[in-house]
Amino acid sequence: MTPLEHLYLFAPENDMALAFGGRYYTPTPVVQAIARDLSLLPIWYAGEPHTQVWAIQQVEHTMQETLNALGITAHATNKPSRNIAECHPWGWSAYIVDKITRTGIPRDILPNDSTIDQLRELSGRATSCDILQQLRNLLPHYQHPPLPVALRTDSDVEEYVTSQPASILKAPWSSSGRGVWRVNGIYDKMTARSASGIIRKQGYIMGETWQEKICDLAMEFYSDGITSRFAGYSYFLTDERGAYQSNILASNDEIEQMLSQYISPVTLHEVRDALSSITTSLITPHYKGYMGIDMIIYRDNQGQILLHPCIELNLRMSMGMVARIIADRYLASTAHGTYHVHYEAETTQLQALDKQLSAQHPLRIVNGKITNGYLALTPIMPDTHYLAYINVKEE
């Protein structure tokens, strides 16, 4: 009898599908390009022995040789079988459930409508306020940042942004830095128009006190449906809009050591344990899979360097978790590096970058672990514009 398989799907459009709210969402051309170009990404983080990756692109010969050398057995398909035990999309929404159902996979192995509604609610940025409030209760001695506020009317927004020198407004559901902007104490026409549109479409907008950011990080967790356990750190870079750029590939101990120049490991452990407890009660009754809590290290008005323990909850897989799994599974203990998602408007430029990095940093795998070199995680085809890759070196 053929064993049941696990199905993985990279679906970066899921965040915007949550904002839309219904099942008949149409991704923008940009998001469709990302989904196409990086569709093989789950091959690197799927962990089960019998795994299909539903992908537009296919594994070419050189990539397959690398997968074999690293002991990766997941296989790509552009038409999933119905012999599926469990589905692991990038994230869950009514749109994703509908997309999977249309392949003929039984509806009863997917989250029901009530669960999807609950996950959408939890994925909204108001959840960060709930998490921060519970952290205040569990860690009363900790120096907590001001709580964010859900603003539900135009007058709420005006009162909030004019009450402080600088604040951040955030749409409840958005992605890659979109729907997030800084306001410098002035309720001008652009702010009023943008905020009003978000409130009309999504019901509220989040207001946060602006902080002088030093660096970005995340704590990743895994929910098995019963408990939520710490899955590792993500230490990453963003652009000026807050859009993701790259991750550091290093062990959790190494990342903790990097962070300790700002924040005590004792504080990191206290926050980590508290968040594990909070997400166990808040998330695990409704969700099975990875989630990340984005944080920042910042400097307050008195010059103190502090940890903001919950900028937002990403109730889905994330690039940071992909980087974490790659570092833990495939890097030699003496190696570290960087994980990138790179865009080029011209495919020829992407091909040139691939050729250059391959020549400058040849890949070396020893005993099933990467010790050095550049590795394209996704193929470059004639119409490819986005590339996920790692660059590794041995100490």
C-alpha positions as CSV (number, residue, x, y, z in Angstrom):
1,M,0.0,0.0,0.0
2,T,1.4,3.4,-1.0
3,P,2.1,5.5,2.2
4,L,0.2,8.7,2.7
5,E,2.2,11.8,1.9
6,H,2.6,15.3,3.3
7,L,2.0,18.2,0.9
8,Y,3.9,21.5,1.2
9,L,3.0,24.7,-0.7
10,F,4.9,28.0,-0.8
11,A,2.1,30.6,-0.9
12,P,3.4,34.1,-0.1
13,E,0.1,35.6,-1.3
14,N,-1.6,34.2,1.9
15,D,-1.0,37.3,3.9
16,M,-2.9,39.4,1.4
17,A,-5.6,36.7,1.0
18,L,-6.2,37.1,4.8
19,A,-6.6,40.9,4.3
20,F,-9.1,40.1,1.5
21,G,-10.9,37.7,3.8
22,G,-12.7,35.5,1.2
23,R,-11.8,32.5,-0.8
24,Y,-11.8,34.1,-4.3
25,Y,-8.7,36.3,-3.9
26,T,-6.6,37.0,-7.0
27,P,-2.9,37.6,-6.2
28,T,-1.2,40.6,-7.7
29,P,1.3,40.0,-10.6
30,V,4.2,40.7,-8.2
31,V,3.1,38.2,-5.6
32,Q,2.4,35.6,-8.4
33,A,6.0,36.1,-9.6
34,I,7.4,35.5,-6.1
35,A,5.1,32.4,-5.7
36,R,6.3,31.0,-9.0
37,D,10.0,31.8,-8.7
38,L,10.3,30.4,-5.2
39,S,7.8,27.6,-5.4
40,L,10.5,25.0,-4.7
41,L,11.5,26.6,-1.4
42,P,9.6,24.0,0.8
43,I,12.0,21.3,-0.4
44,W,14.5,22.8,2.0
45,Y,12.3,22.8,5.1
46,A,9.9,19.9,4.7
47,G,10.8,17.3,7.2
48,E,8.7,14.2,6.7
49,P,10.0,11.1,4.9
50,H,7.1,11.1,2.3
51,T,6.7,14.6,1.1
52,Q,5.4,16.3,-2.1
53,V,6.1,19.9,-2.8
54,W,3.5,21.5,-5.0
55,A,5.6,23.7,-7.2
56,I,5.4,25.4,-10.6
57,Q,9.2,24.9,-11.1
58,Q,10.8,21.6,-11.3
59,V,14.1,20.3,-9.8
60,E,16.9,20.3,-12.4
61,H,19.8,17.8,-12.4
62,T,22.4,19.9,-10.5
63,M,19.9,20.8,-7.8
64,Q,18.9,17.1,-7.4
65,E,22.5,16.1,-6.9
66,T,22.7,18.6,-4.1
67,L,19.5,17.4,-2.5
68,N,20.9,13.8,-2.7
69,A,24.2,14.9,-1.1
70,L,22.2,16.5,1.8
71,G,19.9,13.5,2.2
72,I,16.8,15.4,1.2
73,T,14.0,13.1,-0.2
74,A,11.1,15.5,-0.8
75,H,10.0,15.6,-4.4
76,A,8.4,18.3,-6.5
77,T,5.1,17.9,-8.4
78,N,2.9,20.3,-10.4
79,K,-0.1,18.1,-9.7
80,P,-0.5,16.9,-6.1
81,S,-1.8,13.4,-5.6
82,R,-4.9,12.8,-3.5
83,N,-3.0,10.4,-1.3
84,I,-2.3,13.1,1.3
85,A,-2.1,12.7,5.1
86,E,-1.5,16.4,5.9
87,C,-1.1,19.7,4.2
88,H,1.5,22.3,5.1
89,P,0.9,25.5,3.2
90,W,3.0,28.7,4.0
91,G,-0.1,29.9,5.9
92,W,-3.8,29.2,6.2
93,S,-6.7,31.2,4.7
94,A,-10.0,30.6,3.1
95,Y,-8.2,31.2,-0.3
96,I,-5.6,28.5,0.5
97,V,-8.2,26.0,1.6
98,D,-10.1,26.5,-1.6
99,K,-6.9,26.3,-3.7
100,I,-6.0,22.9,-2.1
101,T,-9.6,21.6,-2.3
102,R,-9.7,22.2,-6.0
103,T,-6.9,19.6,-6.5
104,G,-9.3,16.9,-5.2
105,I,-7.6,16.5,-1.8
106,P,-10.3,15.6,0.7
107,R,-11.8,18.7,2.5
108,D,-11.9,16.8,5.8
109,I,-8.1,16.9,6.3
110,L,-8.1,20.7,6.0
111,P,-9.1,23.3,8.6
112,N,-12.9,23.9,8.7
113,D,-14.4,27.3,8.1
114,S,-14.7,28.1,11.8
115,T,-11.0,27.4,12.3
116,I,-10.0,29.5,9.3
117,D,-12.0,32.4,10.8
118,Q,-10.3,32.0,14.1
119,L,-6.8,31.9,12.4
120,R,-7.6,35.0,10.4
121,E,-8.5,36.8,13.6
122,L,-5.4,35.7,15.4
123,S,-3.3,36.7,12.4
124,G,-4.5,40.3,12.7
125,R,-2.1,42.8,14.3
126,A,-4.4,43.3,17.3
127,T,-3.1,40.0,18.6
128,S,0.2,41.6,19.3
129,C,-1.6,43.8,21.9
130,D,-3.1,40.6,23.6
131,I,0.4,39.0,23.7
132,L,2.1,42.1,25.1
133,Q,-0.6,42.4,27.8
134,Q,-0.1,38.8,28.8
135,L,3.7,39.4,28.9
136,R,3.1,42.2,31.3
137,N,1.2,39.8,33.6
138,L,3.8,37.1,33.4
139,L,6.9,39.4,33.6
140,P,5.9,42.3,35.9
141,H,9.5,43.2,36.6
142,Y,10.3,43.6,32.8
143,Q,10.5,47.1,31.3
144,H,7.7,46.8,28.8
145,P,7.1,49.1,25.8
146,P,3.8,51.0,25.5
147,L,0.9,48.8,24.3
148,P,-0.3,49.3,20.8
149,V,-3.8,50.5,20.3
150,A,-6.6,49.4,17.9
151,L,-8.0,52.6,16.3
152,R,-11.5,52.1,14.9
153,T,-12.5,55.6,13.8
154,D,-10.9,58.6,12.0
155,S,-11.1,60.6,15.2
156,D,-9.3,57.8,17.1
157,V,-6.5,58.0,14.5
158,E,-6.2,61.8,14.7
159,E,-6.1,61.8,18.5
160,Y,-3.5,59.1,18.6
161,V,-1.0,60.4,16.0
162,T,-1.2,64.0,17.4
163,S,-0.6,62.8,21.0
164,Q,3.0,61.9,20.4
165,P,6.0,63.1,18.4
166,A,6.2,59.9,16.2
167,S,4.0,56.8,15.8
168,I,3.6,53.9,13.5
169,L,0.3,53.0,11.8
170,K,-0.3,49.5,10.7
171,A,-3.0,47.8,8.7
172,P,-4.3,44.7,10.6
173,W,-3.4,42.4,7.6
174,S,-0.6,43.2,5.2
175,S,2.8,41.9,4.1
176,S,6.4,42.8,3.4
177,G,6.2,46.2,5.0
178,R,3.1,47.3,3.1
179,G,0.3,49.0,5.0
180,V,2.8,50.2,7.6
181,W,4.1,53.8,7.9
182,R,5.5,56.3,10.3
183,V,3.6,59.5,11.2
184,N,5.5,62.4,12.8
185,G,2.7,63.9,15.0
186,I,0.8,65.4,12.2
187,Y,-2.7,64.2,11.0
188,D,-2.4,65.4,7.4
189,K,-4.6,64.6,4.4
190,M,-2.5,61.6,3.3
191,T,-2.6,60.0,6.7
192,A,-6.3,60.6,7.1
193,R,-7.1,59.2,3.7
194,S,-4.9,56.1,4.1
195,A,-6.0,55.3,7.6
196,S,-9.7,55.8,6.7
197,G,-9.4,53.4,3.8
198,I,-7.8,50.7,5.9
199,I,-10.5,51.1,8.7
200,R,-13.2,50.9,6.0
201,K,-11.8,47.7,4.5
202,Q,-10.4,45.9,7.5
203,G,-12.3,47.3,10.5
204,Y,-9.5,49.0,12.5
205,I,-5.9,50.2,12.2
206,M,-3.1,49.6,14.8
207,G,-1.3,52.6,16.4
208,E,2.2,52.0,18.0
209,T,4.7,54.3,19.6
210,W,7.7,54.7,17.3
211,Q,10.9,53.4,18.7
212,E,14.5,54.0,17.6
213,K,15.3,50.5,16.3
214,I,18.8,49.0,16.6
215,C,18.1,45.6,15.0
216,D,15.4,43.1,14.0
217,L,15.0,39.6,15.3
218,A,12.3,37.0,15.9
219,M,11.6,34.1,18.1
220,E,10.2,31.1,16.2
221,F,7.8,28.6,17.7
222,Y,6.2,25.3,16.6
223,S,2.7,24.3,17.7
224,D,1.9,20.6,17.6
225,G,-1.7,21.4,18.4
226,I,-1.1,20.8,22.1
227,T,1.9,22.9,23.2
228,S,4.0,25.6,21.6
229,R,7.8,25.1,21.8
230,F,10.6,27.4,21.0
231,A,12.1,26.5,17.6
232,G,14.9,29.0,17.4
233,Y,16.0,32.5,16.8
234,S,15.8,34.5,13.5
235,Y,18.2,37.4,13.2
236,F,17.4,39.3,10.0
237,L,17.8,42.5,8.0
238,T,15.0,44.7,6.6
239,D,14.9,47.6,4.2
240,E,13.7,51.1,5.2
241,R,10.0,50.0,4.6
242,G,10.4,47.0,6.9
243,A,10.5,44.5,4.0
244,Y,12.5,41.4,4.5
245,Q,16.0,41.2,3.0
246,S,18.2,38.5,4.5
247,N,18.9,36.3,7.5
248,I,22.0,35.3,9.4
249,L,22.8,31.6,9.2
250,A,24.2,30.6,12.6
251,S,23.4,28.4,15.5
252,N,21.0,29.5,18.2
253,D,23.8,29.8,20.7
254,E,25.8,32.0,18.2
255,I,22.8,34.3,17.6
256,E,22.2,34.5,21.3
257,Q,25.8,35.6,21.8
258,M,25.4,38.3,19.1
259,L,22.3,39.6,20.8
260,S,23.9,39.6,24.2
261,Q,25.8,42.7,23.3
262,Y,22.4,44.4,23.7
263,I,20.2,42.2,25.8
264,S,21.0,39.8,28.6
265,P,20.5,36.0,27.8
266,V,18.5,35.8,31.0
267,T,16.0,38.3,29.6
268,L,15.9,36.5,26.3
269,H,15.1,33.2,28.1
270,E,12.4,34.8,30.3
271,V,10.7,36.3,27.3
272,R,11.1,33.0,25.3
273,D,9.5,30.9,28.0
274,A,6.7,33.4,28.6
275,L,5.9,33.5,24.9
276,S,5.9,29.7,24.7
277,S,3.3,29.7,27.5
278,I,1.2,32.4,25.9
279,T,1.2,30.9,22.4
280,T,0.3,27.5,23.9
281,S,-2.9,28.9,25.4
282,L,-3.7,31.4,22.7
283,I,-2.7,29.6,19.5
284,T,-2.3,25.9,19.8
285,P,-6.0,25.1,20.2
286,H,-6.5,26.4,16.7
287,Y,-3.2,25.9,14.8
288,K,-0.6,23.3,14.0
289,G,2.7,24.5,12.5
290,Y,5.4,27.2,12.7
291,M,4.8,30.7,13.8
292,G,7.2,33.6,14.5
293,I,7.0,36.6,16.8
294,D,8.9,39.6,15.3
295,M,10.8,41.8,17.8
296,I,13.2,44.7,17.8
297,I,16.0,45.8,20.0
298,Y,15.6,49.6,20.5
299,R,16.9,52.6,22.3
300,D,14.3,54.4,24.5
301,N,14.1,58.2,25.2
302,Q,16.5,57.7,28.2
303,G,19.1,56.0,26.0
304,Q,18.4,52.5,27.5
305,I,18.7,49.6,25.1
306,L,15.6,47.3,25.4
307,L,13.9,44.4,23.8
308,H,10.4,45.0,22.3
309,P,9.1,41.4,22.7
310,C,6.3,41.4,20.2
311,I,6.1,43.7,17.2
312,E,3.8,41.2,15.5
313,L,2.8,37.6,15.3
314,N,3.4,35.8,12.0
315,L,1.0,32.9,12.2
316,R,2.6,31.0,9.4
317,M,5.9,29.8,8.0
318,S,8.5,32.6,7.5
319,M,11.7,33.2,5.8
320,G,13.3,33.4,9.2
321,M,12.2,29.9,10.0
322,V,13.4,28.6,6.6
323,A,16.8,30.1,7.4
324,R,16.7,28.5,10.9
325,I,16.0,25.0,9.5
326,I,18.7,25.3,6.9
327,A,21.2,26.4,9.5
328,D,20.2,23.6,11.9
329,R,19.9,20.8,9.3
330,Y,22.4,21.4,6.6
331,L,25.3,23.5,7.8
332,A,28.5,22.0,9.3
333,S,29.0,23.0,13.0
334,T,31.9,25.1,12.0
335,A,30.1,27.0,9.3
336,H,27.9,30.1,9.2
337,G,26.6,32.4,6.5
338,T,23.6,34.3,5.2
339,Y,20.3,33.5,3.6
340,H,18.9,35.9,0.9
341,V,15.9,36.5,-1.1
342,H,17.1,38.6,-4.1
343,Y,15.2,40.4,-6.8
344,E,16.4,41.5,-10.3
345,A,14.2,43.3,-12.8
346,E,16.2,41.6,-15.6
347,T,16.6,37.8,-15.6
348,T,20.0,38.2,-17.3
349,Q,21.2,40.1,-14.2
350,L,20.0,37.2,-12.0
351,Q,21.8,34.7,-14.2
352,A,25.0,36.9,-14.0
353,L,24.8,37.0,-10.2
354,D,24.3,33.3,-10.0
355,K,27.4,32.7,-12.2
356,Q,29.5,35.2,-10.3
357,L,28.7,33.7,-6.9
358,S,29.1,30.1,-8.1
359,A,32.6,31.0,-9.3
360,Q,33.7,33.0,-6.3
361,H,32.2,30.7,-3.7
362,P,32.1,27.1,-5.0
363,L,29.8,24.8,-2.9
364,R,31.5,22.2,-0.7
365,I,29.5,19.4,1.1
366,V,31.3,17.1,3.5
367,N,29.6,14.2,5.2
368,G,26.2,15.5,4.3
369,K,26.8,19.1,5.6
370,I,27.6,22.3,3.8
371,T,31.0,23.7,4.9
372,N,31.5,26.4,2.3
373,G,30.0,28.1,-0.7
374,Y,27.1,29.5,-2.6
375,L,23.9,27.5,-3.1
376,A,20.9,28.6,-5.1
377,L,17.8,27.2,-3.3
378,T,15.5,27.9,-6.2
379,P,16.2,27.6,-10.0
380,I,16.7,30.4,-12.4
381,M,14.6,30.1,-15.5
382,P,14.2,32.4,-18.5
383,D,11.4,34.4,-16.7
384,T,12.8,34.2,-13.2
385,H,13.2,37.5,-11.2
386,Y,13.4,36.3,-7.6
387,L,16.0,34.0,-6.2
388,A,16.5,32.4,-2.7
389,Y,20.1,31.5,-2.0
390,I,22.6,31.0,0.8
391,N,26.3,31.8,1.1
392,V,28.3,29.9,3.6
393,K,31.9,29.9,4.9
394,E,33.7,27.8,7.5
395,E,35.3,29.5,10.5
